[in-house]
């Protein structure tokens, strides 16, 4: 199920503005990769190019290649909706569909992709996805209740269940814990550690300790100043980035002297 991502010379534009410049990175399958860096350095923008969410904004485009196990996600004739079924996204704020039940929230992506499920198949998807998101035991007796009735941490795990229900290869997470309390954050971090056994996970985080706890590799992004493009400064094993980085800017950032 899990696939590797290879990005080659990626430039990301909003209209004429170059937001992210010249990113090349190889992300291993079945691993957790964290993107860190100061606000506005392009890490979330870059994350969104990995499942073509970036281009839903008018005038947004990319140059370069994003390869999923060798297939270019930006190749001619590639359907962005199909890309997003292979590369799922979990956002900063939990966003379950408020009027939908917990069950329908889990199935929403499957139905959106045209999947027709028998009742028993649907039940199986709901159960396996909620178990995969470590939420099943908490909600199994109230699957018909609205997803909006869950706590923030439970809602975020419901969104992760919705993402894994479509059986993606990659799960992208854009600051998935920034709106959560410490206990819920721990639950999501534990879950991320489990998810990498089956998926390629990429996470943007402002929380340096979180990057150190959950990721195998860390990419540090930085920006030379307002109006300048974000760039990938350094990418290495997480222990190297935090304990022995090559670049002074990385060292300044992870030691808290900057940003």
N, C-alpha and C positions, 0 to 999 in steps of 0.2 A: 504493500500500500504506500509505503514511504518513498519519496523520490528526492534526488539531489537537485540543487538549483545552482546554475552557473550564470553569472551576470558578467557581460563584457562591454566595457566602455560605455556605460549608460549615462546619458544626459537627460535631465528631466526639465521640461519647460512649462511655464504658465504663460501662454501668449509668447511674447518676445523675451520674457524674463527667464534666465537660466537659474533654476532653483537648486539643482543638484548636478554636479559636474564630474564626469569621468570615473564613475564607480565600476570597479571590477572586483568580484568577490565570488568565492566558491563555498556553498553552504552544503554540508554533508547531510545525507539522509539519516533519519533516526538520531537527531541531535537537537539540542537547543542552542540557538544563536541569539545573543542579545545585541541590540543596537543602543549605544549610549552616546551622550553628547549634550551640549547646552541647548536651550530652547531655540527654535528657528534654524537649526543646523541642517534640516532636511531629512532627518532620520525617519519621521512618519511619512513624509512625501515619498521617500525611497521605498519604504515598506509597501505603500499603496501601489507602486508600479509592479510589485511581484504578483498581483492578481488583477491588474488592469483596473483597479478602482480609481486610480489617479485620473484616468481619462473621462470619468463622468463629469468632470468640471469643464466648462466651455473653454476652448483654446489650450487645453492641457494636452501635451504630447511627449513622447520620448524618442530619443535616438539611441541606437545600440541594441544589444540582445539580452533577453532573459530566457535561459534554456531550462526546461524542466525535463530532466533525464535526456537532454539532447534535443528536445523539441522546442523550437522558438515560440514563446507565447505571443510574440508580436509578428509572427510570420503572416504572409498574405493569406486571407481566407480563414484565419483562426477566429472563432467566435468568442468574444470576451465573456459571455455568460457561461460557456463551457469551461473556460479557464477558471472561473470562480467556483465551479463545482469541484475542481481539482485542488484549488488553493483557497481555503476558507479564511474568513476574517472575523476576529473578535475585537470589538471596539472598546474605547476607554470607558464609556458609561454603559452599563448593562442596558440593552435595548430589546427586551422581549416585546412582542406585539401585545399591547395592553388589553385588547378586547379578546384575545385568544386564550384558550385554556393552555395549561402546561403541555398537555399532549399535542395540541395543534401547533404550539410553538416549536416543538421538536420536529414535527413533520413539515413545517412551513417550507424549508429549503428543498426538501424532496419533491413536494408538490409543485413548487416554482419551476423545478427542472423537468416537469412533465412526468414525474414518476407516478404510476398508478399502482396502488398497493391494495391487496386484499386486507380484510380486517385483521387477520392473524399476522400477516406480514407487517402491517402497520404497528401492531402491538409489539412485535419483536424488535422493530427499529426503535420504538419509543423506549422500551426497556433496556436494550443494549446501549443506546446513546446516553441515557440517564445514568446507567451504571458506569459507562465510560467517563462520565463527567462527575462521578462520585456524588450523585444527587438522588439516585433511585430510592434509597431507604428513607430519605426525608420527604419525598413527595408521592410515593407510590399509592398512597390512599387518597390523594386529592388531585389526580391527573386532570379532572374536569374543571378544576378551579382556575381562575385567571392567573397567568404567569406574573402579572403585576402585583399579586398579593404576597410574593416571596420577599425575603430580605434581600438587600443589595448583593451580598455575597452569593446567595442562592440564585438570584437573577443572572449573575455573571456566569455561574456554572450552567444554568439553563441555556445561555447563549452559546456556551462551549458545546453543550449537547446538541444544539441546533446545527452547529458547524460540523460536528462529526457524523451527524445522521446522514449526510450526503456522501459519506465515505471518501473524504478528500485524501490527497497525498501529503498536503502541507497545511499547517494551521498558522496563520499570522495573527499576532496579538499586539494591538496598539495601546500600550500602557493599561493592561487589563485590570490592574489593582489600584490605580490612582484614586478611584472613587470609593475604595473599600476600607473598612476598619482592619486593624492588625490580625484579628482572628480569621476573618474572611480571606485576607491576603495570604495567610499561611495555607489555608485550604486550597486556594488556587495555585500556589507555588507547589504544593504537594502533588496536585493534579498535573501540573506541567511536567514534573519529573516522571509521572506515569505515562503521559501522552507520548513522550519521546521514544518509548518502546515500540510504538506503532506509526508515529508520524514524524515528519520534519517540522520542527517548531521554530518560529522566528518571533522574537518579542522586542518591542521598543519599551524601554523603561527609563524613568528619571531616577529611579532608586538604585543607587550603586550597589548597596548590600544585596538587593534582589538579583541584580545581574550576577554578582559573585556567587549567590546561592544556587541559582537555577540553571545557569548556562554553561555549556561546554566551551563555546568560543564567544568572544566579544569583539564587536566592531565599534571603534570610536570615530564619530563624525564631528566635524568642527566647521566653523565659518569664519572667514577673515574679517568680516564686518557687515553691517547692514547693507543690503543690496548686492552682496557678493554671494556666489553659489556655495552651498554646502558641499563638503568633500569628505571622502573616507580617508582618515588620517592613518589609522593603524588597525590591523585585524589579526588576532592571534588567539591561542588558547586563553581562556579566561584567567587562569592563574598567572600567565605571563603578563597580560594587560594590567592586572592589578598589582603584581609584585615586581615585575621587571620589564616595563614597557621600553620600546626603542626610542619613541619620540618624546621630546620634552613636553609638548602640549598634552599628550596622553597622561604623562606623569602628573602634570599640574592639575589636570581635571580629576583624576581618580583620587588624588591626595587632598582634594578640596581647596586647592589654592586658586581655583579659577572656576568661573561659570556657575 
